[in-house]
Amino acid sequence: MRLLGRSGLKVSELCFGTMTFGGSGYWKNVGTTQQQEADELVNIAFDSGINFFDTADIYSDGQSEEILGKAIGKKRKEIILATKVFGRMGKCPNDIGLSRHHIIEACNASLKRLGTDYIDLYQVHNFDHLTPLDESLTALDDLVHQGKVRYIGCSNYAGWQLMKALAISEKYNLEKFITLQSYYSLVARELEFELVPLCLDQGLGILPWSPLAGGFLTGKYRRGKPRPDAARRSVAEKQFLQFDEEKGFDIVDELERIAITHNGTITQAAINYLLRKPAVSSVVIGARNKEQLFDLLKTTDWEMTSDEVQRLDEISKPPRIYPYWMQEFARRDLGF
C-alpha cells in the first residue's frame, strides 16, 4: 500500500483499470470484457490485495462504469473507486467538457451507473480550453462538500495547466487535485521534464496510464519478428501511442535481461520500473483475461535493483530539450 499523493488515503501499488470492460464502439480496440468475466477479474484482483479500481464515464459510453459497479458489489466500502469526467456523453452541446453544468450532470450519472453514493477519486480526464479553471474547480469543490466526491484529481494536464489549477485552489481555498493520471512508461518519459518535479514539489501522486505502451512493453513485439495478428500495434490505424520503436526494441531487450534474473517477465519488469520512480502512487494496469492479470499481479513479488533502474534510465533517456539542457549549466555552477 502507498499513500495517494499528499492525502492520507492508502491505495495498492497496482490500480486495476477497467477500460477493457464493455467494448462498444471505439473501445472494441482495447477489450470487450462482459459482466461474468469482469466479476471474476475484479474478485481475483481484490483477493490478491488490489483495493484501487479506475474507470471513466466515456469508456464504452458508460458500460465500463456499470460493469465495474456490479462487479464490486458488496465490497464497495473496502475499495477505492476512481472515475473521470470530460468526454462526450451525448449529442447535446453541453454533454462534454468541464463546465459546472457538465461536471454536475456527469457526476450524478456516474454515481448511478456505478451503483454508489460517493466516488473516492473524481478525475478530470483532460484540460478544457473553453471553460475557466475556477468554474471547474468550484464545481468539483461543491461535489466534495456535498459528499458525492471525496478527492479530486486530473489527467493529461500540462505543467502550467496543473500549476495554475493548484494556485487557483490555493487562492480561493478550494479542494486541490491530489493526483495526476498521466501517460508514463519506458518509451514515454516526457513528463519527467515538468510534471514529475511539479508533483514532487506540490505533493501530488502520479498514476501512470498505459505503462506497457499499448502492449509494446510486454515483449510480444520484437525486432525482426512478425507482429501478432490483430494486435493494436499490428494495425496502423490502431497505433494511438507514438514512439520510437527501434529504441523501444532495445528497451524490451534490456527488460528481458532484468526479468530473467528475477524469474519474472518483461511485463512485470516494465511496471516494476515505474514503481521505483519518484512521485508514483500506483500504476494503472489493465487485463483482458485471467492469464494477463495473474502475470501482472506478480509484479510486486520482486523489486528492481537501483543498478537495474539506472540501466533502464540510460537506455530510455529522452532527448534533452530547451530550457532543460541550458539549466544543466546552472545546476553544475551551483554544485547541485
Sequence and secondary structure as in RCSB ss.txt:
>XXXX:A:sequence
MRLLGRSGLKVSELCFGTMTFGGSGYWKNVGTTQQQEADELVNIAFDSGINFFDTADIYSDGQSEEILGKAIGKK
RKEIILATKVFGRMGKCPNDIGLSRHHIIEACNASLKRLGTDYIDLYQVHNFDHLTPLDESLTALDDLVHQGKVR
YIGCSNYAGWQLMKALAISEKYNLEKFITLQSYYSLVARELEFELVPLCLDQGLGILPWSPLAGGFLTGKYRRGK
PRPDAARRSVAEKQFLQFDEEKGFDIVDELERIAITHNGTITQAAINYLLRKPAVSSVVIGARNKEQLFDLLKTT
DWEMTSDEVQRLDEISKPPRIYPYWMQEFARRDLGF
>XXXX:A:secstr
 EE TTSS EE SEEEE TTBS  GGGGGT  B HHHHHHHHHHHHHTT  EEE  TTGGGGHHHHHHHHHHGGG
GGG EEEEEE S  SSSTTSSSS HHHHHHHHHHHHHHHT S EEEEEE S  SSS HHHHHHHHHHHHHTTSEE
EEEEES  HHHHHHHHHHHHHHT   EEEEEEE BTTB GGGTTHHHHHHHHT EEEEE TTTTTGGGTTS TTS
   TT GGGSGGG  S   HHHHHHHHHHHHHHHHHTT  HHHHHHHHHHTSTTB  EEE  SSHHHHHHHHGGG
GS   HHHHHHHHHHT     TTHHHHHHHHHHHT 
